[in-house]
Amino acid sequence: MAKNISSKKTNSANNRPNCLKVTKKAQKVNLQQVKVKDKNGNVIKVRLSAREIRALKNAA
């Protein structure tokens, strides 16, 4: 089971159809499961957002 490390939450936005009636919708975070090595070299399954995964790749 992957641990959910990401602190991101769902975003609230407006749904605007052609009739321009405003209703609320939820924009969910793009969480993906990846394998990350910790300090000891152990591999851990982690759920991170796509932006956080890209930041980890660029930092390494």
PyMOL Python script that loads the backbone (N, CA, C, O; Angstrom):
from pymol import cmd

cmd.read_pdbstr("""\
ATOM      1  N   MET A   1       0.840  -1.169   0.000  1.00  0.00           N
ATOM      2  CA  MET A   1       0.000   0.000   0.000  1.00  0.00           C
ATOM      3  C   MET A   1       0.894   1.244   0.000  1.00  0.00           C
ATOM      4  O   MET A   1       1.853   1.329   0.768  1.00  0.00           O
ATOM      5  N   ALA A   2       0.579   2.181  -0.847  1.00  0.00           N
ATOM      6  CA  ALA A   2       1.382   3.393  -0.959  1.00  0.00           C
ATOM      7  C   ALA A   2       0.944   4.417   0.074  1.00  0.00           C
ATOM      8  O   ALA A   2      -0.241   4.545   0.382  1.00  0.00           O
ATOM      9  N   LYS A   3       1.927   5.148   0.606  1.00  0.00           N
ATOM     10  CA  LYS A   3       1.625   6.206   1.563  1.00  0.00           C
ATOM     11  C   LYS A   3       1.339   7.493   0.820  1.00  0.00           C
ATOM     12  O   LYS A   3       2.014   7.815  -0.158  1.00  0.00           O
ATOM     13  N   ASN A   4       0.342   8.229   1.279  1.00  0.00           N
ATOM     14  CA  ASN A   4      -0.025   9.500   0.660  1.00  0.00           C
ATOM     15  C   ASN A   4       0.759  10.604   1.360  1.00  0.00           C
ATOM     16  O   ASN A   4       0.398  11.015   2.463  1.00  0.00           O
ATOM     17  N   ILE A   5       1.830  11.089   0.730  1.00  0.00           N
ATOM     18  CA  ILE A   5       2.687  12.112   1.326  1.00  0.00           C
ATOM     19  C   ILE A   5       2.252  13.511   0.918  1.00  0.00           C
ATOM     20  O   ILE A   5       2.479  14.469   1.657  1.00  0.00           O
ATOM     21  N   SER A   6       1.644  13.638  -0.222  1.00  0.00           N
ATOM     22  CA  SER A   6       1.299  14.940  -0.771  1.00  0.00           C
ATOM     23  C   SER A   6       0.343  15.693   0.156  1.00  0.00           C
ATOM     24  O   SER A   6      -0.603  15.116   0.692  1.00  0.00           O
ATOM     25  N   SER A   7       0.603  16.987   0.334  1.00  0.00           N
ATOM     26  CA  SER A   7      -0.246  17.805   1.191  1.00  0.00           C
ATOM     27  C   SER A   7      -1.260  18.601   0.373  1.00  0.00           C
ATOM     28  O   SER A   7      -1.965  19.451   0.917  1.00  0.00           O
ATOM     29  N   LYS A   8      -1.336  18.331  -0.928  1.00  0.00           N
ATOM     30  CA  LYS A   8      -2.250  19.077  -1.785  1.00  0.00           C
ATOM     31  C   LYS A   8      -3.689  18.610  -1.547  1.00  0.00           C
ATOM     32  O   LYS A   8      -3.933  17.442  -1.244  1.00  0.00           O
ATOM     33  N   LYS A   9      -4.624  19.532  -1.688  1.00  0.00           N
ATOM     34  CA  LYS A   9      -6.046  19.246  -1.496  1.00  0.00           C
ATOM     35  C   LYS A   9      -6.803  19.548  -2.790  1.00  0.00           C
ATOM     36  O   LYS A   9      -6.255  20.152  -3.712  1.00  0.00           O
ATOM     37  N   THR A  10      -8.067  19.123  -2.848  1.00  0.00           N
ATOM     38  CA  THR A  10      -8.865  19.403  -4.031  1.00  0.00           C
ATOM     39  C   THR A  10      -9.133  20.894  -4.132  1.00  0.00           C
ATOM     40  O   THR A  10      -9.304  21.582  -3.126  1.00  0.00           O
ATOM     41  N   ASN A  11      -9.166  21.383  -5.369  1.00  0.00           N
ATOM     42  CA  ASN A  11      -9.399  22.790  -5.642  1.00  0.00           C
ATOM     43  C   ASN A  11     -10.866  23.000  -5.991  1.00  0.00           C
ATOM     44  O   ASN A  11     -11.461  22.167  -6.676  1.00  0.00           O
ATOM     45  N   SER A  12     -11.452  24.089  -5.536  1.00  0.00           N
ATOM     46  CA  SER A  12     -12.835  24.407  -5.846  1.00  0.00           C
ATOM     47  C   SER A  12     -12.855  25.387  -7.004  1.00  0.00           C
ATOM     48  O   SER A  12     -12.182  26.417  -6.969  1.00  0.00           O
ATOM     49  N   ALA A  13     -13.640  25.059  -8.042  1.00  0.00           N
ATOM     50  CA  ALA A  13     -13.715  25.903  -9.227  1.00  0.00           C
ATOM     51  C   ALA A  13     -15.170  25.996  -9.671  1.00  0.00           C
ATOM     52  O   ALA A  13     -16.045  25.314  -9.137  1.00  0.00           O
ATOM     53  N   ASN A  14     -15.407  26.849 -10.654  1.00  0.00           N
ATOM     54  CA  ASN A  14     -16.754  27.025 -11.183  1.00  0.00           C
ATOM     55  C   ASN A  14     -16.940  26.220 -12.453  1.00  0.00           C
ATOM     56  O   ASN A  14     -16.040  26.151 -13.290  1.00  0.00           O
ATOM     57  N   ASN A  15     -18.113  25.607 -12.598  1.00  0.00           N
ATOM     58  CA  ASN A  15     -18.500  24.911 -13.813  1.00  0.00           C
ATOM     59  C   ASN A  15     -19.376  25.857 -14.621  1.00  0.00           C
ATOM     60  O   ASN A  15     -20.430  26.275 -14.143  1.00  0.00           O
ATOM     61  N   ARG A  16     -18.955  26.207 -15.853  1.00  0.00           N
ATOM     62  CA  ARG A  16     -19.674  27.190 -16.662  1.00  0.00           C
ATOM     63  C   ARG A  16     -20.126  26.557 -17.978  1.00  0.00           C
ATOM     64  O   ARG A  16     -19.342  26.505 -18.925  1.00  0.00           O
ATOM     65  N   PRO A  17     -21.365  26.076 -18.061  1.00  0.00           N
ATOM     66  CA  PRO A  17     -21.873  25.548 -19.334  1.00  0.00           C
ATOM     67  C   PRO A  17     -22.273  26.692 -20.271  1.00  0.00           C
ATOM     68  O   PRO A  17     -22.063  27.862 -19.950  1.00  0.00           O
ATOM     69  N   ASN A  18     -22.845  26.354 -21.421  1.00  0.00           N
ATOM     70  CA  ASN A  18     -23.212  27.370 -22.409  1.00  0.00           C
ATOM     71  C   ASN A  18     -24.266  28.340 -21.907  1.00  0.00           C
ATOM     72  O   ASN A  18     -24.304  29.485 -22.357  1.00  0.00           O
ATOM     73  N   CYS A  19     -25.126  27.915 -20.983  1.00  0.00           N
ATOM     74  CA  CYS A  19     -26.154  28.800 -20.454  1.00  0.00           C
ATOM     75  C   CYS A  19     -25.597  29.728 -19.376  1.00  0.00           C
ATOM     76  O   CYS A  19     -26.336  30.553 -18.838  1.00  0.00           O
ATOM     77  N   LEU A  20     -24.311  29.609 -19.053  1.00  0.00           N
ATOM     78  CA  LEU A  20     -23.587  30.453 -18.092  1.00  0.00           C
ATOM     79  C   LEU A  20     -24.099  30.324 -16.663  1.00  0.00           C
ATOM     80  O   LEU A  20     -23.861  31.208 -15.840  1.00  0.00           O
ATOM     81  N   LYS A  21     -24.794  29.238 -16.359  1.00  0.00           N
ATOM     82  CA  LYS A  21     -25.224  28.982 -14.991  1.00  0.00           C
ATOM     83  C   LYS A  21     -24.018  28.482 -14.192  1.00  0.00           C
ATOM     84  O   LYS A  21     -23.365  27.520 -14.596  1.00  0.00           O
ATOM     85  N   VAL A  22     -23.721  29.126 -13.072  1.00  0.00           N
ATOM     86  CA  VAL A  22     -22.522  28.818 -12.301  1.00  0.00           C
ATOM     87  C   VAL A  22     -22.844  27.776 -11.238  1.00  0.00           C
ATOM     88  O   VAL A  22     -23.735  27.967 -10.410  1.00  0.00           O
ATOM     89  N   THR A  23     -22.101  26.665 -11.276  1.00  0.00           N
ATOM     90  CA  THR A  23     -22.178  25.665 -10.215  1.00  0.00           C
ATOM     91  C   THR A  23     -20.751  25.307  -9.814  1.00  0.00           C
ATOM     92  O   THR A  23     -19.820  25.461 -10.604  1.00  0.00           O
ATOM     93  N   LYS A  24     -20.590  24.836  -8.607  1.00  0.00           N
ATOM     94  CA  LYS A  24     -19.261  24.490  -8.097  1.00  0.00           C
ATOM     95  C   LYS A  24     -18.859  23.093  -8.552  1.00  0.00           C
ATOM     96  O   LYS A  24     -19.695  22.196  -8.655  1.00  0.00           O
ATOM     97  N   LYS A  25     -17.576  22.922  -8.820  1.00  0.00           N
ATOM     98  CA  LYS A  25     -17.040  21.607  -9.123  1.00  0.00           C
ATOM     99  C   LYS A  25     -15.717  21.445  -8.395  1.00  0.00           C
ATOM    100  O   LYS A  25     -15.095  22.430  -7.996  1.00  0.00           O
ATOM    101  N   ALA A  26     -15.294  20.213  -8.225  1.00  0.00           N
ATOM    102  CA  ALA A  26     -14.038  19.916  -7.538  1.00  0.00           C
ATOM    103  C   ALA A  26     -13.003  19.481  -8.554  1.00  0.00           C
ATOM    104  O   ALA A  26     -13.253  18.591  -9.367  1.00  0.00           O
ATOM    105  N   GLN A  27     -11.826  20.118  -8.506  1.00  0.00           N
ATOM    106  CA  GLN A  27     -10.701  19.712  -9.347  1.00  0.00           C
ATOM    107  C   GLN A  27      -9.754  18.910  -8.471  1.00  0.00           C
ATOM    108  O   GLN A  27      -9.115  19.456  -7.571  1.00  0.00           O
ATOM    109  N   LYS A  28      -9.666  17.619  -8.735  1.00  0.00           N
ATOM    110  CA  LYS A  28      -8.855  16.742  -7.892  1.00  0.00           C
ATOM    111  C   LYS A  28      -7.386  16.804  -8.290  1.00  0.00           C
ATOM    112  O   LYS A  28      -7.051  17.155  -9.421  1.00  0.00           O
ATOM    113  N   VAL A  29      -6.524  16.462  -7.355  1.00  0.00           N
ATOM    114  CA  VAL A  29      -5.088  16.473  -7.573  1.00  0.00           C
ATOM    115  C   VAL A  29      -4.684  15.231  -8.366  1.00  0.00           C
ATOM    116  O   VAL A  29      -5.237  14.150  -8.163  1.00  0.00           O
ATOM    117  N   ASN A  30      -3.718  15.395  -9.267  1.00  0.00           N
ATOM    118  CA  ASN A  30      -3.225  14.293 -10.093  1.00  0.00           C
ATOM    119  C   ASN A  30      -2.210  13.481  -9.287  1.00  0.00           C
ATOM    120  O   ASN A  30      -1.003  13.660  -9.448  1.00  0.00           O
ATOM    121  N   LEU A  31      -2.701  12.588  -8.418  1.00  0.00           N
ATOM    122  CA  LEU A  31      -1.828  11.752  -7.589  1.00  0.00           C
ATOM    123  C   LEU A  31      -1.430  10.499  -8.351  1.00  0.00           C
ATOM    124  O   LEU A  31      -2.266   9.829  -8.957  1.00  0.00           O
ATOM    125  N   GLN A  32      -0.132  10.195  -8.309  1.00  0.00           N
ATOM    126  CA  GLN A  32       0.388   9.020  -8.975  1.00  0.00           C
ATOM    127  C   GLN A  32       1.277   8.250  -8.016  1.00  0.00           C
ATOM    128  O   GLN A  32       1.913   8.830  -7.136  1.00  0.00           O
ATOM    129  N   GLN A  33       1.314   6.940  -8.193  1.00  0.00           N
ATOM    130  CA  GLN A  33       2.112   6.086  -7.316  1.00  0.00           C
ATOM    131  C   GLN A  33       3.502   5.899  -7.914  1.00  0.00           C
ATOM    132  O   GLN A  33       3.637   5.469  -9.060  1.00  0.00           O
ATOM    133  N   VAL A  34       4.537   6.223  -7.136  1.00  0.00           N
ATOM    134  CA  VAL A  34       5.925   6.071  -7.577  1.00  0.00           C
ATOM    135  C   VAL A  34       6.724   5.373  -6.489  1.00  0.00           C
ATOM    136  O   VAL A  34       6.305   5.313  -5.333  1.00  0.00           O
ATOM    137  N   LYS A  35       7.877   4.849  -6.875  1.00  0.00           N
ATOM    138  CA  LYS A  35       8.784   4.228  -5.920  1.00  0.00           C
ATOM    139  C   LYS A  35       9.927   5.186  -5.655  1.00  0.00           C
ATOM    140  O   LYS A  35      10.545   5.698  -6.588  1.00  0.00           O
ATOM    141  N   VAL A  36      10.215   5.436  -4.359  1.00  0.00           N
ATOM    142  CA  VAL A  36      11.251   6.381  -3.952  1.00  0.00           C
ATOM    143  C   VAL A  36      12.172   5.678  -2.972  1.00  0.00           C
ATOM    144  O   VAL A  36      11.721   4.890  -2.141  1.00  0.00           O
ATOM    145  N   LYS A  37      13.478   5.966  -3.070  1.00  0.00           N
ATOM    146  CA  LYS A  37      14.436   5.417  -2.112  1.00  0.00           C
ATOM    147  C   LYS A  37      14.577   6.365  -0.934  1.00  0.00           C
ATOM    148  O   LYS A  37      14.660   7.580  -1.114  1.00  0.00           O
ATOM    149  N   ASP A  38      14.604   5.808   0.276  1.00  0.00           N
ATOM    150  CA  ASP A  38      14.803   6.628   1.467  1.00  0.00           C
ATOM    151  C   ASP A  38      16.289   6.697   1.799  1.00  0.00           C
ATOM    152  O   ASP A  38      17.125   6.269   1.003  1.00  0.00           O
ATOM    153  N   LYS A  39      16.623   7.236   2.979  1.00  0.00           N
ATOM    154  CA  LYS A  39      18.030   7.410   3.381  1.00  0.00           C
ATOM    155  C   LYS A  39      18.801   6.097   3.425  1.00  0.00           C
ATOM    156  O   LYS A  39      19.973   6.047   3.055  1.00  0.00           O
ATOM    157  N   ASN A  40      18.144   5.039   3.877  1.00  0.00           N
ATOM    158  CA  ASN A  40      18.804   3.742   4.045  1.00  0.00           C
ATOM    159  C   ASN A  40      18.900   2.952   2.746  1.00  0.00           C
ATOM    160  O   ASN A  40      19.527   1.893   2.716  1.00  0.00           O
ATOM    161  N   GLY A  41      18.289   3.448   1.675  1.00  0.00           N
ATOM    162  CA  GLY A  41      18.306   2.736   0.403  1.00  0.00           C
ATOM    163  C   GLY A  41      17.108   1.836   0.195  1.00  0.00           C
ATOM    164  O   GLY A  41      17.027   1.138  -0.815  1.00  0.00           O
ATOM    165  N   ASN A  42      16.168   1.840   1.140  1.00  0.00           N
ATOM    166  CA  ASN A  42      14.954   1.041   0.994  1.00  0.00           C
ATOM    167  C   ASN A  42      14.012   1.706   0.001  1.00  0.00           C
ATOM    168  O   ASN A  42      13.929   2.933  -0.060  1.00  0.00           O
ATOM    169  N   VAL A  43      13.307   0.898  -0.773  1.00  0.00           N
ATOM    170  CA  VAL A  43      12.356   1.411  -1.749  1.00  0.00           C
ATOM    171  C   VAL A  43      10.972   1.465  -1.113  1.00  0.00           C
ATOM    172  O   VAL A  43      10.494   0.478  -0.554  1.00  0.00           O
ATOM    173  N   ILE A  44      10.330   2.637  -1.207  1.00  0.00           N
ATOM    174  CA  ILE A  44       9.009   2.847  -0.613  1.00  0.00           C
ATOM    175  C   ILE A  44       8.056   3.290  -1.711  1.00  0.00           C
ATOM    176  O   ILE A  44       8.417   4.111  -2.554  1.00  0.00           O
ATOM    177  N   LYS A  45       6.833   2.747  -1.708  1.00  0.00           N
ATOM    178  CA  LYS A  45       5.807   3.217  -2.637  1.00  0.00           C
ATOM    179  C   LYS A  45       5.126   4.437  -2.026  1.00  0.00           C
ATOM    180  O   LYS A  45       4.679   4.414  -0.879  1.00  0.00           O
ATOM    181  N   VAL A  46       5.059   5.498  -2.821  1.00  0.00           N
ATOM    182  CA  VAL A  46       4.542   6.774  -2.330  1.00  0.00           C
ATOM    183  C   VAL A  46       3.577   7.345  -3.364  1.00  0.00           C
ATOM    184  O   VAL A  46       3.779   7.181  -4.567  1.00  0.00           O
ATOM    185  N   ARG A  47       2.537   8.012  -2.893  1.00  0.00           N
ATOM    186  CA  ARG A  47       1.620   8.718  -3.788  1.00  0.00           C
ATOM    187  C   ARG A  47       1.967  10.198  -3.765  1.00  0.00           C
ATOM    188  O   ARG A  47       1.850  10.847  -2.725  1.00  0.00           O
ATOM    189  N   LEU A  48       2.397  10.743  -4.915  1.00  0.00           N
ATOM    190  CA  LEU A  48       2.756  12.145  -5.052  1.00  0.00           C
ATOM    191  C   LEU A  48       2.001  12.750  -6.216  1.00  0.00           C
ATOM    192  O   LEU A  48       1.525  12.035  -7.098  1.00  0.00           O
ATOM    193  N   SER A  49       1.890  14.070  -6.217  1.00  0.00           N
ATOM    194  CA  SER A  49       1.273  14.741  -7.347  1.00  0.00           C
ATOM    195  C   SER A  49       2.263  14.768  -8.504  1.00  0.00           C
ATOM    196  O   SER A  49       3.464  14.593  -8.299  1.00  0.00           O
ATOM    197  N   ALA A  50       1.770  14.986  -9.708  1.00  0.00           N
ATOM    198  CA  ALA A  50       2.622  14.995 -10.896  1.00  0.00           C
ATOM    199  C   ALA A  50       3.655  16.104 -10.809  1.00  0.00           C
ATOM    200  O   ALA A  50       4.788  15.925 -11.256  1.00  0.00           O
ATOM    201  N   ARG A  51       3.291  17.236 -10.248  1.00  0.00           N
ATOM    202  CA  ARG A  51       4.233  18.347 -10.109  1.00  0.00           C
ATOM    203  C   ARG A  51       5.360  17.997  -9.142  1.00  0.00           C
ATOM    204  O   ARG A  51       6.516  18.338  -9.393  1.00  0.00           O
ATOM    205  N   GLU A  52       5.037  17.320  -8.040  1.00  0.00           N
ATOM    206  CA  GLU A  52       6.061  16.920  -7.069  1.00  0.00           C
ATOM    207  C   GLU A  52       6.997  15.862  -7.651  1.00  0.00           C
ATOM    208  O   GLU A  52       8.191  15.865  -7.353  1.00  0.00           O
ATOM    209  N   ILE A  53       6.466  14.956  -8.480  1.00  0.00           N
ATOM    210  CA  ILE A  53       7.304  13.946  -9.127  1.00  0.00           C
ATOM    211  C   ILE A  53       8.288  14.621 -10.067  1.00  0.00           C
ATOM    212  O   ILE A  53       9.465  14.262 -10.094  1.00  0.00           O
ATOM    213  N   ARG A  54       7.822  15.589 -10.836  1.00  0.00           N
ATOM    214  CA  ARG A  54       8.690  16.313 -11.762  1.00  0.00           C
ATOM    215  C   ARG A  54       9.766  17.081 -11.013  1.00  0.00           C
ATOM    216  O   ARG A  54      10.909  17.146 -11.466  1.00  0.00           O
ATOM    217  N   ALA A  55       9.414  17.667  -9.866  1.00  0.00           N
ATOM    218  CA  ALA A  55      10.389  18.404  -9.060  1.00  0.00           C
ATOM    219  C   ALA A  55      11.455  17.464  -8.510  1.00  0.00           C
ATOM    220  O   ALA A  55      12.628  17.833  -8.453  1.00  0.00           O
ATOM    221  N   LEU A  56      11.064  16.244  -8.098  1.00  0.00           N
ATOM    222  CA  LEU A  56      12.039  15.261  -7.598  1.00  0.00           C
ATOM    223  C   LEU A  56      12.992  14.823  -8.696  1.00  0.00           C
ATOM    224  O   LEU A  56      14.186  14.663  -8.439  1.00  0.00           O
ATOM    225  N   LYS A  57      12.501  14.625  -9.907  1.00  0.00           N
ATOM    226  CA  LYS A  57      13.357  14.216 -11.013  1.00  0.00           C
ATOM    227  C   LYS A  57      14.361  15.305 -11.354  1.00  0.00           C
ATOM    228  O   LYS A  57      15.521  15.004 -11.633  1.00  0.00           O
ATOM    229  N   ASN A  58      13.934  16.574 -11.336  1.00  0.00           N
ATOM    230  CA  ASN A  58      14.834  17.673 -11.655  1.00  0.00           C
ATOM    231  C   ASN A  58      15.869  17.895 -10.548  1.00  0.00           C
ATOM    232  O   ASN A  58      16.978  18.350 -10.831  1.00  0.00           O
ATOM    233  N   ALA A  59      15.528  17.584  -9.301  1.00  0.00           N
ATOM    234  CA  ALA A  59      16.451  17.788  -8.190  1.00  0.00           C
ATOM    235  C   ALA A  59      17.538  16.712  -8.176  1.00  0.00           C
ATOM    236  O   ALA A  59      18.650  16.954  -7.707  1.00  0.00           O
ATOM    237  N   ALA A  60      17.213  15.533  -8.689  1.00  0.00           N
ATOM    238  CA  ALA A  60      18.199  14.423  -8.645  1.00  0.00           C
ATOM    239  C   ALA A  60      19.210  14.499  -9.749  1.00  0.00           C
ATOM    240  O   ALA A  60      20.090  13.643  -9.839  1.00  0.00           O
TER     241      ALA A  60
END
""", "prot")
cmd.dss("prot")
cmd.show_as("cartoon", "prot")
cmd.util.cbc("prot")
cmd.orient("prot")
